[in-house]
Amino acid sequence: MRRVYLDHNATTPLRPEVRARLAELASGPPLNPSSVHGSGRRARQLLDDARERVAAALGALEDEILFTGGGTEANNMAVLGAVRAAGPGAALVTTVVEHSSILGPAAALEAERHPVHRVAVDAEGRPDARAVLLAARGARLVSVMAANNEVGALGPLAAIGTGLAELPPGERPLFHTDAVQALGRVPVELTEWRVDLASFSAHKVGGPQGVGVLYRRQGTVLAPLSHGGGQEAGLRPGTENVAGIVGGALAIELAAAEQADYAARTRVYSKALWQEVQTTIASVTLLGPAIDSAQRLPNTLCLSIAEADGRVLVTRLDLAGLEVSAGSACASGAPEPSHVLIAMGLDAERARAGLRISLGRTTNEQDIHRAVDILRKTFSHARKCS
Ligand code: PLP
């Protein structure tokens, strides 16, 4: 049975170029960039080169790029680091639909008595920039995701960034975005967004897991979360994962260069998939921004199928050869309905019916036909059994 993988927002297949580079480095000499001998100097060169490539891909300076152990760590370093650096009482403004790696640190800050304001979203899953700006005055940090991992809604980053820049300097917070799902899918515009901090993850763009990037605008002060050697400007101490970073940097570079192509291709396929699904499954609705909206990720479809539990459907689809998610992959083992769908105003039953289909670089026309076929058969079977 040919299986179809449409869960690219959870993780992506390793790109062949990245796999080759990782294999090459794994069979080479040991790589500790802090060592002064020849192997160490080579490791330092590899690390410097990776930083240069990521900086160029993101339109940043080399010393603005910090390598981390993934998107989760980058988010923690930004949110906890920025707020704690400002001392007691410093406030965080974020939204109710953020990834758990933002909502978790937000809860931790609240437990430390930092005020936290979580801005609501509309029925498409987007926060209103004005509501964010209203809460932002005098806060230490505003953190709004660039693209939602479950429904694909894009955050109004440029409007928020512009509004924040108009606040008097003493009342102007730092601006962070979780751009993990945006990279390679929509343009990443650090300058236009006016962000001070932005998080990325290599495994969402064909790189290895456990490699992330925190963009930190020059002069942005963060309190370190861990302590040790001085690596990554003292903010991410520990011997660097050189091979992973080199592979991750290559994946990020390629994803940024191919973004327009990726978006065009996945947009065509996701539209075709939605049209097919709509005509074959009567009770299906598309959650998040409309299919033609410029405010959605091109690769992500979040469907709600009446009378079906998304998690049960995921298992049935898996047995039939189609790999997708119910809500976010991180939450799909949990009995709770998706916090994103609840925030968008769905009741618990409909929020449990959410099915996330996310396309990727390797998705082709055959995958779409097969996915439709499996969805149609599985869903009619699910209805007969319920
Ligand atoms: N932020 C978003 C929006 C994500 O979708 C994810 C992963 O699912 C993360 C952060 C965490 O990234 P990582 O898996 O690299 O820790």
Residues whose N, C-alpha, C, O or C-beta is under 5 A from the ligand:
A	BS01	PLP	N9 A10 G70 G71 T72 E73 H99 S101 A147 N149 D178 V180 Q181 S201
